[in-house]
């Protein structure tokens, strides 16, 4: 816009782009409130993964890995757990994962990364 005003580049007649600065923060908050479960839609699984990878931290990656495990994608769940251990101290995540694995066979099917 500044370059248009100073006539460095020609003025455009297009409508300005709508900017929503808080969109990503809203997604993060929605993600934190979202309960992962079995039988999630592919769209919901993709959304959970994209938010978890946009804000990589142990808790978010754990939640995404749990969603994938509950929905049968063992390899992707293992990959996210490996990432979680690279970006965070995963001792607490391991404790919680193993507790979940005791009561949920789909989580138990996912190997904990070494």
C-alpha positions in Angstrom: 0.0 0.0 0.0 2.8 2.4 0.9 4.4 1.9 -2.5 1.0 2.5 -4.2 0.5 5.8 -2.3 4.0 7.0 -3.2 3.3 5.9 -6.8 6.3 3.5 -6.9 3.9 0.9 -8.3 0.6 1.4 -10.0 -2.5 1.6 -7.8 -4.6 -1.6 -7.8 -8.3 -1.7 -8.1 -8.7 -5.0 -6.3 -10.3 -5.2 -2.9 -7.8 -5.4 0.0 -7.3 -8.8 1.5 -9.1 -9.5 4.7 -6.6 -10.2 7.5 -7.6 -12.1 10.5 -4.6 -11.9 12.8 -6.2 -14.0 15.6 -7.2 -16.9 13.3 -4.2 -19.1 14.3 -4.7 -18.3 18.0 -8.4 -19.2 17.6 -7.4 -22.6 16.0 -5.0 -23.2 18.9 -7.7 -22.6 21.5 -10.2 -24.7 19.6 -7.6 -27.5 19.5 -6.9 -27.3 23.2 -10.6 -27.7 23.9 -11.2 -30.5 21.3 -11.5 -34.0 22.7 -10.0 -36.6 20.4 -12.0 -39.9 20.0 -12.5 -42.9 17.8 -14.3 -42.5 14.4 -13.0 -39.0 13.7 -13.5 -37.8 10.2 -10.4 -37.6 7.9 -11.0 -33.8 7.9 -10.9 -33.6 11.7 -7.8 -35.8 11.8 -6.0 -33.6 9.3 -7.0 -30.5 11.3 -5.7 -32.0 14.6 -2.4 -32.8 12.9 -2.0 -29.4 11.2 -2.6 -27.5 14.4 -0.3 -29.8 16.4 2.5 -29.3 13.9 1.9 -25.6 13.6 2.5 -25.3 17.4 4.9 -28.2 18.1 5.0 -29.1 21.7 4.7 -32.2 23.7 1.1 -31.9 24.7 -0.2 -31.0 21.2 1.8 -33.7 19.5 0.6 -36.2 22.1 -3.0 -35.2 21.5 -2.6 -35.6 17.7 -0.8 -39.0 18.2 -3.6 -40.2 20.4 -6.2 -39.1 17.8 -4.3 -41.0 15.1 -3.9 -44.1 17.3 -7.6 -44.1 18.2 -8.4 -44.0 14.5 -6.1 -46.7 13.5 -3.1 -44.8 12.0 -0.4 -46.5 14.0 2.6 -45.3 11.9 1.6 -41.7 11.9 1.0 -41.8 15.7 4.5 -43.3 16.2 5.9 -40.5 14.0 4.3 -37.8 16.1 5.4 -39.4 19.4 9.0 -39.4 18.0 8.6 -35.7 17.2 7.1 -35.0 20.6 10.2 -36.4 22.2 12.5 -34.3 20.0 10.8 -31.0 20.9 10.0 -31.7 24.6 10.9 -33.8 27.6 8.7 -36.8 26.9 8.9 -38.5 30.2 5.5 -37.2 31.3 4.0 -37.9 27.9 5.3 -41.5 28.1 3.7 -42.0 31.5 0.3 -40.7 30.3 0.6 -42.7 27.0 1.3 -45.9 28.9 -1.7 -45.2 31.3 -3.9 -44.7 28.2 -2.5 -47.9 26.7 -3.5 -50.0 29.7 -7.2 -49.3 29.0 -7.2 -48.6 25.2 -6.0 -51.4 22.8 -5.6 -49.0 19.9 -3.2 -46.9 21.9 -1.4 -50.0 23.1 -0.8 -51.0 19.5 1.5 -47.9 19.0 5.2 -48.5 19.9 6.7 -46.0 22.2 9.8 -44.4 20.5 13.2 -45.2 22.0 
